[in-house]
Amino acid sequence: MTRRFARVPETARAFDRTTTRREVSVIPSARIHRNRNFEARESVSNDGDASRARGRRMSRVDVFLESNDSKYREGEVVRGEVVVCIEREDAPFQHNGIVLTAVGNVQLRAGDSTVGMLESLFITIDPVTVLDVSLVLAPPGRLMVGMHKFAFQFTLQSFPRSTPMYETFHGQNTQVVYALEAEAGRPILRGGSLTTGMCEFLVESKPDEEDAATVDASEVMSFEITEEQQDLGPAPGPLASEGFLIRGSFDKTCWFLEQAITGRLTVERAASPLKSIEIELCRIEGCNTVEGQVLTETTPVQFSQVVDGDCPRGVEIPIHMVIPRLFTCPSVQAPTFSVSFMLRVLCVFEPMNPGNKEPVAVRAIPIQLYRGGDDVKVALGM
């Protein structure tokens, strides 16, 4: 089974053709699943919108991958084919060569909450090149009316080799993106080139035996949230005088990305009724600027509400949170950037008086995420 990629809209990508360093920015949702039905394909020519308005069918180029889920690991061979469809209006299609480019970059930026608007103008953060492959599939020539297929393959390896191949990640300030672009070059005066645009494929890091041992050795993490032991300082009003006690635990602090985060908590006592209890998964993204500054920002990834309204005291409440794929990755500590994660338990109480702000108690627990191997997927039924 093959998978087809649609062209990413021009507003959703940034590809600098004037420099040797390529910066890729794509939208994952732009990928679509379709079969090889020729009539179902969309036009990806540069002037496709104007041509559709005139009712004219335009020549186009598409990329197919052999992998049905477009997931690869370092060292694997990426195989597929580029299909160029030439319509009668464009035949013979004279081109300067058909080229496939595979690029991968770590794009970094300063968070809005870490620097001001004026300061951001003087901060420079260089992207990290991870992959740069260029394949010439066909020399300059002419293509007649019909469908022309050009097979390709390349080994997925980091470039330069000293740089590790990081896993695909879409964060707030850190983007790790791998993408393919097929282009049939042609002068602008002859109608311009045919291109697929930057089309993303996913890269997963290789499982490591040491990581698996770390996850297996991880122990239960217990916590307590009281009027004094919480991350937002002393509790206000009756919560400070009469107090509250919420006990809980997570089954471990090191998790495989394929697993669900599990645990439990119990509300022992509380002076005010609870409004909700939420488990928040947060990512902590850090980057180093050229000027030597270290910028970090914490942003939420997802919330899982485990309590809605007040709950009975002394009753054990289970915790189960599925880790999202694109917005998390194995914890990374690289020379120029870092990505780590933590869990926050947010206990929201009913306000003391109508119209007052809701009191909130928070406890943060750092965690480590790792990529699991095939044995983990089998154990989880994946």
C-alpha positions as CSV (number, residue, x, y, z in Angstrom):
1,M,0.0,0.0,0.0
2,T,1.3,3.4,-0.9
3,R,0.7,6.8,0.6
4,R,0.2,10.0,-1.3
5,F,1.2,13.5,0.0
6,A,-0.6,16.6,-1.0
7,R,1.1,19.9,-1.5
8,V,1.5,22.1,1.5
9,P,0.0,25.5,1.0
10,E,2.4,28.3,0.3
11,T,1.4,30.1,3.5
12,A,2.2,27.0,5.6
13,R,5.8,26.6,4.6
14,A,9.1,28.5,4.5
15,F,11.7,27.3,2.1
16,D,14.7,29.5,1.5
17,R,16.0,28.8,-1.9
18,T,18.6,31.6,-1.8
19,T,20.8,30.0,0.8
20,T,22.3,26.5,1.3
21,R,20.5,26.0,4.5
22,R,16.9,25.0,4.1
23,E,14.3,25.9,6.7
24,V,11.2,23.7,6.6
25,S,7.9,24.5,8.1
26,V,5.0,22.3,7.2
27,I,1.5,21.5,8.6
28,P,1.1,17.8,9.4
29,S,-2.7,18.0,8.6
30,A,-1.9,18.8,5.0
31,R,-1.0,15.2,4.4
32,I,-3.8,13.2,3.0
33,H,-4.5,9.5,2.3
34,R,-5.5,8.5,-1.2
35,N,-4.9,5.6,-3.6
36,R,-3.3,5.7,-7.0
37,N,-6.5,6.7,-8.8
38,F,-5.3,9.3,-11.3
39,E,-8.6,11.2,-11.4
40,A,-8.5,11.7,-7.6
41,R,-5.2,13.6,-7.6
42,E,-5.1,17.2,-7.0
43,S,-3.1,19.7,-9.1
44,V,0.1,20.9,-7.5
45,S,1.3,23.2,-10.2
46,N,2.3,26.7,-9.4
47,D,-0.6,28.3,-11.3
48,G,-3.1,25.6,-10.3
49,D,-5.7,27.9,-8.8
50,A,-5.9,30.1,-11.9
51,S,-6.0,27.0,-14.1
52,R,-8.9,25.5,-12.2
53,A,-10.8,28.8,-12.5
54,R,-10.4,28.5,-16.3
55,G,-11.4,24.9,-16.2
56,R,-8.1,23.7,-17.6
57,R,-6.4,20.5,-16.4
58,M,-2.8,21.2,-15.4
59,S,0.2,19.0,-15.3
60,R,1.3,18.0,-11.8
61,V,3.8,16.0,-9.8
62,D,3.2,13.7,-6.9
63,V,5.3,11.7,-4.4
64,F,4.4,8.2,-3.2
65,L,6.1,6.3,-0.4
66,E,6.2,2.6,0.1
67,S,5.6,2.9,3.8
68,N,1.9,3.0,4.6
69,D,2.3,5.2,7.7
70,S,5.3,7.3,6.5
71,K,7.3,6.5,9.7
72,Y,11.0,5.7,9.5
73,R,13.9,5.2,11.8
74,E,17.6,6.1,11.3
75,G,19.3,3.6,9.0
76,E,16.2,2.5,7.2
77,V,15.8,3.0,3.5
78,V,13.2,5.4,2.3
79,R,11.7,4.1,-1.0
80,G,9.0,5.5,-3.3
81,E,8.4,7.1,-6.6
82,V,7.8,10.5,-8.1
83,V,4.9,10.5,-10.6
84,V,4.8,13.4,-13.2
85,C,1.5,13.8,-15.1
86,I,1.8,15.8,-18.3
87,E,-1.4,17.1,-19.8
88,R,-1.9,17.7,-23.5
89,E,-1.7,21.5,-23.1
90,D,1.8,21.3,-21.7
91,A,3.3,18.6,-24.0
92,P,6.0,18.3,-24.8
93,F,7.1,19.4,-21.3
94,Q,10.7,20.6,-21.5
95,H,12.4,20.5,-18.1
96,N,15.8,21.2,-16.6
97,G,15.8,17.9,-14.6
98,I,13.6,16.2,-12.0
99,V,15.1,16.4,-8.5
100,L,14.0,15.0,-5.2
101,T,15.1,16.8,-2.0
102,A,14.8,15.4,1.5
103,V,15.5,17.9,4.3
104,G,15.3,17.9,8.0
105,N,15.8,20.8,10.4
106,V,15.4,21.7,14.1
107,Q,13.8,25.2,14.0
108,L,14.1,27.2,17.2
109,R,12.6,30.5,18.3
110,A,12.4,32.6,21.4
111,G,9.1,32.3,23.2
112,D,6.8,35.3,23.6
113,S,6.9,34.9,27.4
114,T,10.7,34.7,27.7
115,V,11.7,37.9,25.7
116,G,10.1,41.2,25.0
117,M,9.2,42.4,21.5
118,L,12.2,44.8,21.3
119,E,14.6,42.2,22.7
120,S,13.4,39.6,20.1
121,L,14.8,41.8,17.3
122,F,18.3,41.3,18.6
123,I,18.2,37.6,19.3
124,T,19.6,35.1,16.8
125,I,18.8,31.4,17.0
126,D,20.3,29.3,14.3
127,P,18.4,26.2,13.1
128,V,20.1,22.8,13.3
129,T,20.4,20.9,10.0
130,V,19.7,17.2,10.5
131,L,19.1,15.9,7.0
132,D,20.0,17.1,3.6
133,V,19.7,14.7,0.6
134,S,19.3,15.7,-3.1
135,L,18.7,13.1,-5.8
136,V,18.6,13.7,-9.5
137,L,15.9,11.4,-10.8
138,A,16.1,12.5,-14.5
139,P,18.4,14.7,-16.5
140,P,17.1,17.6,-18.6
141,G,14.8,16.6,-21.4
142,R,11.3,16.4,-22.6
143,L,8.2,14.6,-21.3
144,M,5.3,13.7,-23.5
145,V,1.6,13.4,-22.7
146,G,0.9,10.8,-20.0
147,M,2.2,9.5,-16.7
148,H,5.9,9.2,-16.0
149,K,7.2,7.4,-12.9
150,F,10.7,7.9,-11.4
151,A,11.7,5.5,-8.6
152,F,13.9,6.7,-5.7
153,Q,15.5,5.5,-2.6
154,F,17.9,6.8,0.0
155,T,19.2,5.7,3.4
156,L,17.9,7.8,6.3
157,Q,21.1,9.2,7.9
158,S,21.8,12.4,9.7
159,F,23.8,15.1,8.0
160,P,26.4,15.9,9.2
161,R,26.9,12.5,10.7
162,S,28.0,14.0,14.0
163,T,24.5,15.3,14.5
164,P,22.0,12.8,16.0
165,M,18.8,12.3,14.2
166,Y,16.1,13.7,16.5
167,E,12.5,12.5,16.5
168,T,9.8,14.4,14.7
169,F,8.4,17.0,17.2
170,H,6.0,19.9,16.9
171,G,6.4,22.1,20.0
172,Q,5.6,25.7,20.8
173,N,9.2,27.0,20.2
174,T,10.9,23.9,18.9
175,Q,10.0,22.2,15.6
176,V,11.8,19.0,14.4
177,V,10.5,18.5,10.8
178,Y,11.5,16.1,8.0
179,A,10.1,16.7,4.5
180,L,10.3,15.7,0.9
181,E,10.0,17.9,-2.2
182,A,9.9,16.7,-5.8
183,E,10.5,19.3,-8.5
184,A,10.5,19.3,-12.3
185,G,12.4,22.4,-13.0
186,R,11.3,24.7,-15.8
187,P,12.0,28.4,-16.6
188,I,9.4,30.9,-15.4
189,L,8.8,32.1,-19.0
190,R,7.8,28.6,-19.9
191,G,5.3,28.3,-17.1
192,G,7.4,27.7,-14.1
193,S,8.4,24.5,-12.3
194,L,6.1,21.8,-11.1
195,T,6.6,21.0,-7.4
196,T,4.9,19.0,-4.7
197,G,5.9,21.6,-2.0
198,M,7.4,20.4,1.3
199,C,5.6,17.2,2.3
200,E,6.3,15.9,5.8
201,F,7.2,12.3,6.8
202,L,7.8,11.1,10.3
203,V,11.0,10.0,11.9
204,E,11.1,8.0,15.1
205,S,14.3,7.5,17.2
206,K,15.7,4.1,17.7
207,P,14.9,2.3,21.0
208,D,17.8,2.0,23.3
209,E,18.5,-0.8,25.8
210,E,19.7,1.6,28.4
211,D,16.4,3.6,28.1
212,A,14.4,0.4,28.4
213,A,16.3,-0.4,31.6
214,T,15.7,3.1,33.0
215,V,12.0,2.8,32.4
216,D,11.8,-0.7,34.0
217,A,13.8,0.6,37.0
218,S,11.6,3.6,37.5
219,E,9.7,3.6,40.8
220,V,6.4,4.9,42.0
221,M,6.3,8.6,42.6
222,S,4.1,9.6,45.5
223,F,3.0,13.2,46.3
224,E,0.9,15.2,48.7
225,I,-0.8,18.6,48.1
226,T,-1.6,20.6,51.2
227,E,-2.1,24.3,52.0
228,E,1.7,24.5,52.6
229,Q,3.1,21.9,50.2
230,Q,2.1,23.2,46.8
231,D,3.8,25.2,44.0
232,L,1.7,28.4,44.2
233,G,2.5,29.4,47.7
234,P,0.2,29.5,50.7
235,A,-3.5,28.9,50.1
236,P,-5.9,31.8,50.6
237,G,-8.8,32.1,53.0
238,P,-10.3,29.1,54.8
239,L,-8.0,26.8,52.8
240,A,-5.0,28.3,54.7
241,S,-6.6,28.1,58.1
242,E,-8.5,24.8,57.9
243,G,-6.3,23.3,55.2
244,F,-6.7,20.5,52.7
245,L,-4.9,17.2,51.9
246,I,-4.8,15.4,48.6
247,R,-2.6,12.3,48.3
248,G,-1.7,10.6,45.1
249,S,1.0,8.7,43.1
250,F,2.1,8.0,39.6
251,D,3.2,4.5,38.8
252,K,6.6,5.7,37.7
253,T,8.4,8.8,36.4
254,C,9.9,7.3,33.2
255,W,7.5,6.4,30.5
256,F,7.6,5.0,27.0
257,L,5.8,7.2,24.5
258,E,3.6,4.2,23.5
259,Q,2.4,3.8,27.1
260,A,-0.4,5.7,29.0
261,I,0.5,7.6,32.1
262,T,-1.3,6.0,35.0
263,G,-1.7,6.7,38.7
264,R,-4.2,7.5,41.4
265,L,-5.1,10.2,43.8
266,T,-7.3,10.5,46.9
267,V,-8.9,13.6,48.4
268,E,-8.5,13.1,52.2
269,R,-9.9,16.4,53.4
270,A,-10.7,19.9,52.1
271,A,-12.1,23.0,53.7
272,S,-13.7,24.1,50.5
273,P,-15.6,22.0,47.9
274,L,-13.6,21.0,44.9
275,K,-14.5,22.2,41.4
276,S,-12.2,20.0,39.4
277,I,-8.9,18.1,39.4
278,E,-6.9,18.0,36.2
279,I,-3.7,16.3,35.2
280,E,-1.7,18.5,32.8
281,L,1.2,17.3,30.6
282,C,3.6,20.1,30.0
283,R,6.7,20.5,27.8
284,I,9.7,22.5,28.8
285,E,11.5,23.8,25.7
286,G,14.9,25.4,26.0
287,C,17.3,26.9,23.4
288,N,20.7,28.6,23.3
289,T,21.0,31.9,21.4
290,V,24.1,32.9,19.4
291,E,24.6,35.7,22.0
292,G,24.9,33.0,24.8
293,Q,21.5,33.4,26.4
294,V,19.6,30.3,27.5
295,L,15.8,30.7,27.0
296,T,13.3,28.3,28.4
297,E,9.5,28.2,28.3
298,T,6.9,25.9,29.7
299,T,3.7,25.2,27.7
300,P,0.8,22.8,28.2
301,V,0.4,19.9,25.9
302,Q,-2.9,18.4,27.0
303,F,-5.2,18.3,30.0
304,S,-7.0,15.2,31.4
305,Q,-9.8,16.0,33.9
306,V,-10.1,13.3,36.5
307,V,-12.6,15.0,38.9
308,D,-15.6,17.1,37.9
309,G,-17.1,18.8,40.9
310,D,-16.7,17.9,44.5
311,C,-15.9,14.3,45.2
312,P,-16.2,12.0,48.2
313,R,-13.4,12.0,50.7
314,G,-11.2,9.0,51.0
315,V,-12.1,7.5,47.6
316,E,-9.3,6.5,45.3
317,I,-9.6,8.1,41.8
318,P,-7.7,6.5,38.9
319,I,-5.5,8.5,36.5
320,H,-5.1,7.5,32.9
321,M,-3.5,9.8,30.3
322,V,-2.6,8.9,26.7
323,I,0.5,10.6,25.4
324,P,0.0,12.5,22.2
325,R,2.2,11.5,19.2
326,L,3.2,14.7,17.4
327,F,3.4,17.1,20.4
328,T,5.7,14.9,22.5
329,C,9.0,13.2,21.8
330,P,11.8,11.5,23.7
331,S,13.4,13.8,26.2
332,V,16.3,15.6,24.5
333,Q,19.3,17.4,25.9
334,A,21.2,18.7,22.9
335,P,24.1,21.2,22.8
336,T,21.8,24.0,21.4
337,F,18.3,23.0,22.6
338,S,16.5,20.8,25.1
339,V,13.0,19.3,25.4
340,S,11.8,17.9,28.7
341,F,8.4,17.2,30.2
342,M,6.5,17.3,33.5
343,L,3.1,16.5,35.0
344,R,1.1,19.1,36.9
345,V,-1.7,18.2,39.2
346,L,-4.2,21.1,39.3
347,C,-6.7,21.2,42.1
348,V,-9.4,23.9,41.5
349,F,-11.6,24.8,44.5
350,E,-14.9,26.7,44.5
351,P,-14.5,30.4,45.2
352,M,-15.0,31.6,48.8
353,N,-17.4,34.3,47.7
354,P,-19.4,34.6,44.4
355,G,-17.3,36.6,41.9
356,N,-14.0,35.8,43.6
357,K,-11.1,34.1,41.8
358,E,-11.1,30.3,42.1
359,P,-8.3,29.1,44.5
360,V,-5.9,26.7,42.7
361,A,-3.3,24.3,44.2
362,V,-0.6,22.8,42.0
363,R,2.0,20.2,42.3
364,A,4.6,19.7,39.5
365,I,6.4,16.4,38.9
366,P,9.2,16.0,36.3
367,I,9.1,13.0,34.1
368,Q,11.2,11.5,31.4
369,L,9.9,10.1,28.1
370,Y,11.6,7.5,25.9
371,R,10.9,5.7,22.7
372,G,9.9,2.0,23.2
373,G,10.8,-0.9,21.0
374,D,8.7,-3.4,19.2
375,D,8.4,-5.5,22.4
376,V,6.6,-2.6,24.0
377,K,4.2,-2.3,21.1
378,V,3.4,-6.0,21.3
379,A,2.8,-5.9,25.0
380,L,0.4,-3.0,24.6
381,G,-1.3,-4.6,21.6
382,M,-0.2,-1.9,19.1
